[in-house]
Amino acid sequence: MNRKTLVLPAVIGLLAPVLAACGGSDGGDGGDAIVVGTTDRFTASKAAPAPLDPAYAYEVGSWNILRQTVQTLMVQPRGEGEPVPEAAEKCGFTDTGNERYACTLRDGLKFANGDPVTAADVKYSIDRARSLKADNGVAALLSTIDTVETQGDREIVFHLKTADATFPFKLSTPVAGIVNPDDYAKDKFRDGFEVDGSGPYTLQAEVQGDELVKAVFTKNPGYKGSLTVNNDKVELVSFEDADAMGAALSRGDIDLMTRAMTPEQVKELSNASDDTVDLVEMPGLEIRYLAFNTNAPEVKEKAVRQAMAQIVNRSELVSKVYGSQAEPLYSLVPATITGHSNSFFNTYGDPSVDKAKSLLSKAGITTPVKLTLSYTTDHYGSATGLEFEELKRQLNDSGLFDVTVEGVPWDTFRPAQLKGEYEVYGLGWFPDFPDADNFLAPFFDEDNFLNSPYTNSEIRDTLIPESRREADRLSAAESVTKIQDIVADHVPVLPLWQGKQYVAARDDITGTAYALNSSSTLQLWELGRGVSG
């Protein structure tokens, strides 16, 4: 097999619901463990002691561990498409107003320790996440639930406060994961790195100090669900940086590497003549953006934020730092999602220092405006530092800003950001599910992911509920577009770019085309070992 770059079209997602629904757990080729590298870091700290509790976890790395081990009623398919039953045998709305949603569990479901999974366990798990209400905003995914009712051991009924056509997607996210009440206390998070569930794998965590350095996933022989498990064991190894991960792949110490590869690695792998490693490019919905603490004196005035939106040159930023691996983004909603609007371009047009100067002058703001842009050094890849240096250059070259940048490790950065300690900061977003609602509500609804002081009653009280009432997501586009236009005017966030996603694997690894879905969900069960060469 010659080394090649495989570009997977989004049409794969059209087949995914059928493929995902046909699964079982009879797969597994045997043989050695498949070793997967990642630069995700998993740290238990005083500020965030429960990184793998489904009621607390809310970032892509932790979720990718939970998705292997903790079952949800529904599951997102390999690509785009509606979620399909997983722990559930069937699910659906039982009324015309999308306010009553019922599920029937598969018969004979068991946790990995042999305990039966019942409707009461589902209710316990979801009520627990709602009542603990983690400060990172993950419980907001369950905010439309009013009450959870059980009928016997297998029937669960969700009564919603308001219509929510996106609710099936939310039941596919780890915060809705089913946990055993014997392992997860009702009134507190489960600290550390132990995870127990009924998913396709069990987890053995290898920990050094306060970090998980290797997650060993072993096929759960008692698993019952919709997924086909194509291997017996996968090891997920956390590397300090992409260079170390790439070197491990070259040596044969790992079989596959995923996020986050550097732009240089992707380019080299695309052009290499080596026939033992395949680079797979897949459609992605990852976005990057700047967010503002709108209570901070430096950016409290809307004109400051608007001036930054007027100056930032996304095309130049992407070209210099990411090349063909990203595209400029003019809304929080990616270009491939139904309801996307180029609201920031429509509002500001091409970058213009003169227009930015006029905005600041009219607001009576003295220039240069001093700002610090904060970013995390170890969560989105090493190119983040280069990205922020380029943002600094663009803003400072305008003569209207005096910007400094600071990089902070993720385990310090995220708690400080939630406490409002940064005036302007950079974050990425990997969607919980591929719908416009999930690129807007987590940022602007109550108990949002950013813990942002910015509020807009029209967005929160009218437009988000309006959009969720539409079962046909095309019909939600008008409300979604209005939200994007308000955001472009007020600039509580400044979208920058939308990225592609990649997997690099040794050529005897099969299933790499489905190793990630469009929401960057790591699907380790898809991987197998074939014949190299």
PyMOL commands that set and color helices and strands:
alter all, ss='L'
color gray80, all
select helices_A, chain A and resi 12-21+60-69+119-132+138-142+167-170+174-176+242-251+263-271+302-311+314-321+323-325+343-348+353-362+383-397+410-418+436-439+441-444+457-468+473-490+512-514+524-526
alter helices_A, ss='H'
color red, helices_A
select strands_A, chain A and resi 5-7+34-38+42-43+74-75+84-85+88-93+100-105+145-151+155-160+201-208+211-219+233-238+256-257+277-282+287-292+326-328+369-376+401-408+424-429+493-499+501-506+509-510+528-529
alter strands_A, ss='S'
color yellow, strands_A
deselect
rebuild
show_as cartoon
